[in-house]
Amino acid sequence: MQLRLSTRNDVRLFTAIVVVAIVCGSVLLNFMIMPPDLMRKTMISGAVIAMILSAPVAYFVGTRLREIHDLNQRLRQAISFDPLTGAHTRTNFHSRVAQLRRGPMSLIIADIDHFKAINDRFGHQAGDTALQQFANALMDNCRASDIVARFGGEEFVILMPATVTRDGLIAAERLCQSVRACPITVDGTLMNVTASFGIAGLTDPARIEQAIRAADLALYRAKAEGRNRVCLYDPHIDKTVGPASATSAL
């Protein structure tokens, strides 16, 4: 069997283990040949030596445990938060929603207007900057209890617990105005960006998918009516906004 020591810490740990083994072996050998009156002193000396030599082993083991803990933290961060914007991921959004109790909630879907044109004209780096500043505008104007998540591309979903639809509509209007009032800086140039918002109400977290679909239809209507606005879902949208018109509104 071939022993592989891939890092400097592996070499140090292996060396410390070998030293401990040699010392412990010599102590046992002395037990076999030493006079009885020296047994007690030797046992004490051996215990002291063992404790001294075990310190580096404990240190390196502790270092490895910290490295594993840090890696787990980074993995958990990557799963829970979007690396570009800092918003919750879709997976973490649903995990957080599943922990909520029944009650009035407002769900908002926000989408940057003409985002493809921004990418095409200024490049993907500018698009990433736009996404970051857009996400900051949303998160800065939401409460700590609100869940702001990036669902993909330029689409963000915001769940506002303990919020009736009327108050959610007011919050969405405030978010729309905040985005409109804060030009995005790209390579030192100010660029005006707007966003469209769709909103729907719900009371049961288990029906979050239905609420997302409803808010999505409201978003499509906001796009179709000229963008840069907020649209509240109502049942008539199901009849007036079909898949074809929803796609063209983007």
Sequence and secondary structure as in RCSB ss.txt:
>XXXX:A:sequence
MQLRLSTRNDVRLFTAIVVVAIVCGSVLLNFMIMPPDLMRKTMISGAVIAMILSAPVAYFVGTRLREIHDLNQRL
RQAISFDPLTGAHTRTNFHSRVAQLRRGPMSLIIADIDHFKAINDRFGHQAGDTALQQFANALMDNCRASDIVAR
FGGEEFVILMPATVTRDGLIAAERLCQSVRACPITVDGTLMNVTASFGIAGLTDPARIEQAIRAADLALYRAKAE
GRNRVCLYDPHIDKTVGPASATSAL
>XXXX:A:secstr
      SHHHHHHHHHHHHHHHHHHHHHHHHHHS GGGHHHHHHHHHHHHHHHHHHHHHHHHHHHHHHHHHHHHH
HHHHHB TTT  B HHHHHHHHHT  SS EEEEEEEETTHHHHHHHH HHHHHHHHHHHHHHHHHTS TTSEEEE
EETTEEEEEEET  HHHHHHHHHHHHHHHHHS EEETTEEE   EEEEEEEES GGGHHHHHHHHHHHHHHHHHT
TSSSEEE  TTHHHH  HHHHHHH 
